[in-house]
């Protein structure tokens, strides 16, 4: 059993790593909130277009980013084992994968308008969604490059650079949004409405890549030797990263893709339902940034201890992270329930949107517990380099159970009640609940098995 002193020491170590990640995640979420608030003030159609564009962009990006995110557990274990200088090669190979995959995905997203027609999205929102998606995807390659360098810093337990760059990116994003959404005659920029949000985000992505490159080149991260030499693609290292990273990408893709398909399906219900869903989802997403940061922190702390050969310390790191996640879930659920009406009014002046969004936030408060538990467990398992089981669990929980149940409740299939947009949210709650339960069982069994932990660490 762990001592109180050891637990307190781990909590302090986790806090040092996590609090900058929380700020970083909130700044990233702030960009989405800025898009929602500013596009929503133009029209419900613009807000729906931004929402629907994001529903195709983010799952695609996250599927690719799994390879990039495999950098964090790889580097943290190398760093914990005193082999930091080998980290640069890991990042160089991950960048090759990101370059090829990012270029292909960018082309696909620039030509994605037929998808909206195929699924029956409200025709008013389709031109805005397609144009927003094309603008946003222009920044995909620099975003992947930034993420690779950020994950290198994270793996070295240095999370402050990403926080500073994230905050400055948010400061840059808001005036760029205003410039492109509303236009500026003196600069010759015509009003773009919601589409302008995509161009603003793309420019911020280029800025963040340049800033993080500077940090890695001229700071203590130089010990990773990223820029020590040029590397051509290495088949062995790329395959290792693919084996580790593809399941990470699939895990994120199946969850975010699940939410995106829900959002796209709601698109057929009308702009009021789409706008209400986006507002409630943004609020729940802001609260989710803390468990998400704790998940990254758990990956770093568990991975570092595993690399140092301290398995019991790795178990403690995971347990502390999960405990903090549980406490935060209680706080965030209470805040969402008590502030839902006022927050809805901040995002929209449409009474119908406010009413539906406030109702959806009740369900958003409920799934804080399940969402926090599942992402905390995923981060801890990732620190052990266990990435395949979470991917399989996500497919079953979200796509095989949550999505069909949500659709059935939305449209009242069979003897079920017709709940409309709330039906899909009930599907989300059920899917998250099943995923959280299975992931916690997986984590409990793995953390108790030293032989399996050792086997995973060699991946």
Helices and strands as residue ranges (DSSP letters): H 4-42, H 44-80, G 84-86, H 87-110, H 113-118, H 123-137, H 140-155, H 160-182, G 185-187, H 195-217, G 220-224, H 235-266, G 267-269, H 271-307, H 311-347, H 351-383, H 388-394, I 395-402, H 403-411, H 421-447, H 450-457
